[in-house]
Amino acid sequence: MQVNQQLLQTIIAILIILAAIIFILFKVVKKIKQPVSGCSGCSSDCNGCELTALKKDIEEAQKRKSMDENSSEKNK
């Protein structure tokens, strides 16, 4: 009886570990196929949102970079 109980415990442990691995793999594949956009699921009106400020800073930096590239091309 002792051997059967140990075997049953081992099988249950393996099933739990396999379920955890499958769950993790599912989450990873989902993240890879459908990356979350910055504001998805957010119910805020974006006032004071750090992500919005960061996006604005990035856009301004890209504009400055393109303006610098255009002005350097004109000077050549």
Residue pairs with C-beta under 8 A, 6 or more apart in sequence:
38 51
38 55
39 46
39 49
39 51
39 52
42 49
46 52
